[in-house]
Amino acid sequence: MLGPDLVGAVSNGRLLFGFALGLILWRAAVAAYNFFLHPLRRFPGPMFATQKLHERYGPVVRIASGYLSFTDVRAYKDIYGSLAVRSKTNSNGPALEMPKAAAFYDPIDDVPTVIVNAGREEHQRVRRAVSQGFSEAALRQYEPVIGRYVGQLLRQMHERSGAPLDCAAWYMWATFDIAAKPVFGKPIGCLDACAYHPPVVQLLFRTFGQLAMTRHKAFTDSMVHHRLATDKGRNDLLGTLISEGSGGQRLRFHVGRVRNMAAALSGIMYLLLTNPGALARLREEVRSTFSSAAEIKIGPVSKLPCLSAVLSKGLRAYPPQPTDLVRVVPAGGGVIAGHSVAGGVQPWSISHSRDHWAAPRPSPERFLASDDEARRAGNRLEALQPFSSGPRSCIGRPLVYAEMRLILARIMFEIDDMKPHDADTSSSDWIRPLRGYPLWDRPPLKVRFTIRT
Ligand code: HEM
């Protein structure tokens, strides 16, 4: 006769076995559905290294059971344009846009609604409200703030002439300081401290957990309260949100976005370090245009063709936004690059696609060509859209260009030589070990600068 312990163990074992079998059968059924019945079954590609898959399978690859990745340039307009979707039931109604995929934009509970993940109507309202804070007029208003922190960055580089500096960190500190002043009305002092403000970034990006999010929220709330208590009438980024009634809640996108800019600057710096010809031409352009650092202002730097080409080259080779910008085709369907499906464009894949670029490591000069000249040389400049396109494209683009141009022009003007710090091997081959999460995880980029005498 079996004892009660043995009976219990056998029935537990059966239960476990039944559970495991159920799990296997369920996974098999899902796999069979994905392979034989799923509406996207005709598109090739398992999930790994999207760019390589595009090289192998072409401009449309199935990167997950329900997701496609496109490198066809028509996909920008079809996916992100405001006329992208006219549902069958709404064929005469207002044009819609493809909604953002919740799995990518709202992956966990309690993600606060910010402009990036807001639904269409709320997004339109918030975008209208913040657009004033990103306008040309606002940019002119920020120019002295940007100039002050760029000056501080250069002064601190002067003080450390010849010593290895981690550019990736220094660009973060400068861009954070610049971003904080017009929003919170008071400095956060990253350049002063030569450190990130601990609650803002260290916890958020090292821990990347609920605790970090809570600390980050408490910090931004305290800064917003300070601003609300001290200065209500200013017509800047936060001022427009306050007068519209949205408060500081919508500004939590800020940290990640500013980090994009620092990532772009680091990528551009690395590419200049490894391309001495482009570095020399850029330095020559800046030095022959300006006779003092004080002349380097947003207006004149935006007219330097070589500088613009270097920015494009950097943004192409190293798109600061690493993740796919995934959209969902709503009920009623949509057509993307000639296919009736859903999908997104992965910035890295499209900006490295051999379908659009003649050489894998092109020089910045290709971006000086007109669209027609470029096309004849085998390059499709419209494939480069690092800020995305359509009604949900990057609103910070003019600010980003102004800041990057000012920083690079000042560096070219005031620095005679820059070299990777050889002892740190990660700096002499910096791009290879990068890891793309929602933001880039970057190793330090250590560089030795020699100040102009
Ligand atoms: C090189 C730097 C940057 C790049 C490459 C970049 C790129 C992008 C991209 C690709 C999007 C679309 C995201 C999506 O579809 O989900 C976006 C959206 C956005 N970006 Fe940027 N960004 C940069 C810097 C900034 C900065 C510095 C700010 C502001 C301080 C900013 C503010 C925004 C906002 C508010 C949105 C959401 C726009 C909307 O949904 O209407 N960005 N950015």
Boltz pocket constraint, residues with backbone or C-beta under 6 A from the ligand:
constraints:
  - pocket:
      binder: B
      contacts: [[A, 115], [A, 116], [A, 123], [A, 127], [A, 179], [A, 253], [A, 254], [A, 257], [A, 258], [A, 260], [A, 261], [A, 264], [A, 319], [A, 320], [A, 321], [A, 325], [A, 385], [A, 386], [A, 387], [A, 388], [A, 391], [A, 392], [A, 393], [A, 394], [A, 395], [A, 396], [A, 397], [A, 399], [A, 400]]
      max_distance: 6.0
